[in-house]
Amino acid sequence: MAGLWRNPVVIGTAALLFAILAAATFAIVPETEQAVIIRLERPIGVVNAYRSNETFGDTGAGLIARIPFVDRLVWVDKRVLDVDAENQQILSSDQQRLEVDAYARFRVVDPMRMVNTSRSVDGARQALTPLLASAIRSQIGKIRFQVLLSPDRDKVMTAITARLQRTASQYGVQIVDVRIKHADLPSGSPLDRTLERMRTARQQQAAFTRAQGNKDAQIIQANADAQAAQIYAQAFNKDAAFYDFYRSMQSYRQTFLPGRGPNAPKGSTAWVLSPNNSYLRNFENGGR
């Protein structure tokens, strides 16, 4: 018997069997993974389960032991994962057909429930995809397209997240948030018609603004003319002679100086007036 253990083949076989037994018994659970122990196809426990506000390095990760060839481990990621809902057509409340591309981020917080319902993280992701699409379709169908372009977009995302969480909790996951990558009008004739309606609406708004501006300008001009006339009237009442002289000077300028400045056209009309003409009285005797 002692000679048998000196045989290299026996020693190698024993070492191989020991390595297989050790691999089936011991396992190392990393910090980023949760391990669900399955015994005879029934989940019996979780190693390194997720806890909120846990400190990295102070979790249940490390070396564990299990019953060899009886227990097996299902690995569940503790990190935040994502699921996509790509290019689905949704009709908004204002009858705009939109092409929406969105995604949700989630974390597995109950790995036992997840294993019982969807068996794996990939199974949970496949189950969440139609739920995400349904939540987005239901919520966007209640709002107008312009809401997605306004600050109220965050409220829409919050409502979609809450709606998705109500149905996703059955898979042991927590929805972190939902984000829309893009929500566009489909290319082609519907988009062209929508853009034309938007262009027409902006042109009508611009025309209304210009008309309102012209109206305000006319009111301001009329008020200014009335104020000027009032000032002239007050000046006339204070000094009628000066007012008559000022108006005469204005009349002379309009009559005898048809152009002003170096490039202004010169007048060619000849005026023949009597020296006693009342129009020229302000040129005689100092304007008196």
C-alpha positions in Angstrom: 0.0 0.0 0.0 2.9 2.3 0.8 4.3 1.5 -2.5 1.1 2.4 -4.2 1.2 6.0 -2.9 4.7 6.3 -4.4 3.3 5.7 -7.8 3.3 9.1 -9.7 0.0 8.2 -11.5 -1.8 7.5 -8.3 -0.5 10.7 -6.8 -1.5 12.7 -9.9 -5.0 11.2 -9.9 -5.5 11.9 -6.2 -4.4 15.5 -6.6 -6.8 15.9 -9.5 -9.7 14.4 -7.5 -8.8 16.7 -4.6 -8.7 19.8 -6.9 -12.1 18.8 -8.3 -13.6 18.3 -4.8 -12.1 21.7 -3.6 -13.5 23.5 -6.7 -17.0 22.0 -6.1 -16.8 22.9 -2.4 -15.3 26.3 -2.2 -16.0 29.5 -4.2 -14.9 33.2 -4.0 -17.7 35.7 -4.2 -16.5 39.1 -5.5 -17.7 42.4 -4.1 -19.7 43.2 -7.2 -21.7 39.9 -7.3 -24.4 38.3 -5.3 -24.5 34.5 -5.1 -27.7 32.6 -4.8 -27.2 29.0 -3.5 -29.4 26.5 -5.3 -29.8 23.1 -3.6 -31.5 20.5 -5.6 -33.0 23.2 -7.8 -34.4 25.2 -4.9 -32.9 28.6 -3.8 -31.9 28.3 -0.1 -29.8 31.4 0.5 -27.9 34.4 -0.7 -24.3 35.3 -0.2 -23.2 39.0 -0.4 -26.8 40.2 -0.8 -27.3 43.9 -1.8 -27.8 46.4 1.1 -28.4 50.0 0.6 -25.7 52.4 1.8 -23.3 49.5 2.2 -19.5 50.2 2.4 -17.3 48.7 -0.3 -15.0 46.1 1.5 -17.5 45.6 4.4 -19.9 43.2 2.7 -20.4 39.4 2.7 -18.0 38.8 -0.2 -15.1 36.4 0.1 -14.5 32.6 0.4 -17.6 30.4 1.0 -18.2 26.6 1.2 -21.0 24.6 -0.1 -22.0 20.9 -0.4 -20.1 19.6 -3.4 -22.1 18.3 -6.4 -25.3 19.2 -4.6 -25.2 23.0 -4.3 -24.7 25.3 -7.3 -24.4 29.1 -7.5 -26.3 31.6 -9.6 -24.4 34.8 -9.9 -26.3 38.1 -9.8 -24.7 41.4 -10.5 -25.0 44.0 -7.7 -24.2 46.9 -9.9 -26.7 49.1 -11.8 -27.8 47.5 -15.0 -29.8 48.7 -18.0 -32.5 47.6 -20.3 -33.4 49.2 -23.7 -36.7 49.9 -25.4 -35.6 50.9 -28.9 -37.5 52.6 -31.7 -41.1 52.1 -30.8 -43.9 54.2 -32.3 -46.1 56.0 -29.8 -49.1 58.3 -30.4 -49.1 61.4 -28.2 -52.3 63.0 -26.9 -52.1 65.7 -29.7 -52.1 62.8 -32.3 -48.4 63.1 -33.1 -46.8 59.8 -34.1 -43.4 59.7 -32.4 -40.5 57.3 -32.7 -39.2 56.9 -29.1 -35.9 55.3 -28.1 -35.5 54.9 -24.3 -33.8 52.9 -21.6 -34.1 52.1 -17.9 -31.5 51.5 -15.3 -32.2 48.9 -12.5 -30.6 47.0 -9.7 -31.4 43.6 -8.4 -32.3 44.0 -4.7 -34.0 40.7 -4.1 -32.0 38.0 -5.9 -34.0 35.1 -4.4 -37.2 36.5 -6.1 -35.4 37.2 -9.3 -34.1 33.6 -9.5 -37.6 32.2 -8.7 -39.3 34.3 -11.4 -36.8 34.9 -14.2 -33.9 32.5 -13.3 -31.1 34.9 -14.3 -30.3 38.6 -14.9 -30.7 38.1 -18.6 -34.2 36.6 -18.0 -35.1 39.6 -15.8 -33.9 42.0 -18.5 -36.1 40.2 -21.1 -39.1 40.4 -18.8 -38.5 44.1 -18.1 -38.3 45.1 -21.8 -42.0 44.9 -22.6 -42.9 46.4 -19.2 -40.7 49.4 -20.0 -42.2 49.8 -23.5 -45.7 49.6 -22.0 -45.0 52.2 -19.3 -43.5 54.6 -21.8 -46.4 54.1 -24.3 -49.0 54.7 -21.6 -47.4 57.8 -20.1 -46.5 59.5 -23.4 -50.0 58.8 -24.7 -51.3 61.2 -22.0 -49.2 64.2 -22.9 -48.5 66.5 -25.8 -45.4 66.3 -27.9 -44.2 69.8 -26.8 -44.0 68.5 -23.2 -41.0 66.4 -24.1 -39.2 69.5 -25.2 -40.0 71.5 -22.1 -38.7 71.3 -18.5 -41.7 69.2 -17.6 -39.9 66.3 -19.3 -38.4 65.3 -15.9 -41.9 64.9 -14.5 -42.8 62.5 -17.3 -39.6 60.5 -16.6 -40.5 60.3 -12.9 -44.1 59.1 -13.7 -42.7 56.4 -16.1 -40.2 55.3 -13.4 -43.0 54.9 -10.8 -45.3 53.1 -13.2 -42.5 50.7 -14.2 -41.5 50.0 -10.6 -45.0 48.8 -9.7 -44.8 46.0 -12.2 -41.0 45.3 -12.1 -40.9 44.7 -8.3 -42.2 41.1 -9.0 -38.8 40.3 -10.5 -36.9 41.5 -7.4 -35.5 44.6 -9.1 -35.5 48.3 -8.2 -35.9 50.8 -11.0 -33.3 53.6 -10.6 -34.5 55.8 -13.4 -35.8 56.0 -16.9 -34.4 58.1 -19.7 -35.5 58.9 -23.2 -32.6 59.0 -25.7 -34.7 60.7 -28.4 -38.4 61.2 -29.3 -38.6 62.3 -32.9 -41.3 62.7 -35.5 -41.0 60.0 -38.2 -39.3 61.1 -41.4 -41.3 61.7 -44.6 -44.6 63.4 -45.3 -46.0 63.5 -41.7 -42.8 65.3 -40.6 -43.0 67.7 -43.5 -46.6 68.5 -42.7 -45.8 69.0 -39.0 -42.9 71.3 -39.8 -45.1 73.3 -42.2 -47.8 73.7 -39.5 -45.1 74.9 -37.1 -43.7 77.3 -39.7 -47.2 78.7 -40.4 -47.9 79.2 -36.7 -44.7 81.1 -36.2 -45.4 83.3 -39.3 -48.9 84.1 -37.9 -47.4 84.9 -34.6 -44.7 87.2 -36.2 -47.4 89.0 -38.3 -49.5 89.6 -35.1 -46.5 90.9 -33.3 -45.7 93.3 -36.1 -49.3 94.5 -36.3 -49.3 95.1 -32.6 -46.0 96.9 -32.8 -47.4 99.2 -35.6 -50.4 99.9 -33.5 -48.4 100.8 -30.5 -46.1 103.0 -32.7 -49.1 104.9 -34.1 -50.5 105.5 -30.6 -47.1 106.7 -29.4 -46.8 109.0 -32.5 -50.3 110.4 -32.0 -49.6 111.1 -28.3 -46.3 112.8 -29.2 -48.1 115.0 -31.8 -50.8 115.9 -29.4 -48.1 116.8 -26.7 -46.2 118.9 -29.3 -49.4 120.7 -30.3 -50.1 121.4 -26.6 -46.6 122.8 -26.1 -47.0 125.0 -29.2 -50.3 126.2 -28.0 -48.8 127.0 -24.6 -45.9 128.8 -26.3 -48.4 130.8 -28.4 -50.3 131.9 -25.4 -47.2 133.1 -23.6 -45.6 135.0 -26.5 -47.8 135.3 -29.6 -45.2 137.5 -31.4 -42.4 135.0 -31.0 -44.6 132.2 -32.0 -45.6 134.0 -35.2 -41.9 134.8 -35.9 -40.9 131.1 -35.4 -43.6 129.8 -37.7 -42.6 132.4 -40.3 -39.0 131.2 -40.2 -40.2 127.7 -40.7 -42.3 128.8 -43.7 -39.3 130.7 -45.2 -37.1 127.6 -44.9 -39.7 125.4 -46.7 -40.3 128.0 -49.4 -36.8 129.3 -50.2 -34.6 126.4 -49.3 -35.9 123.3 -51.1 -32.6 121.5 -50.4 -30.1 121.6 -47.6 -26.5 120.4 -47.4 -23.7 120.3 -50.1 -25.4 117.5 -52.1 -28.9 118.8 -51.9 -30.5 119.9 -55.2 -30.8 123.7 -55.8 -34.1 125.3 -56.4 -34.7 126.8 -59.9 -38.0 128.7 -59.1 -37.9 132.5 -59.3 -40.0 134.4 -56.8 -41.2 138.0 -57.6 -42.8 139.7 -54.7 -43.7 143.2 -53.8 -41.6 144.8 -51.1 -44.8 145.5 -49.3 -46.0 141.9 -49.4 -47.2 140.8 -46.0 -45.4 137.5 -46.4 -42.1 139.3 -46.1 -43.0 141.5 -43.1 -40.6 139.8 -40.8 -37.7 141.0 -43.0 -38.8 144.6 -42.5 -38.2 146.9 -39.5 -36.8 144.1 -37.4 -39.7 141.8 -38.0 -42.3 144.3 -36.5 
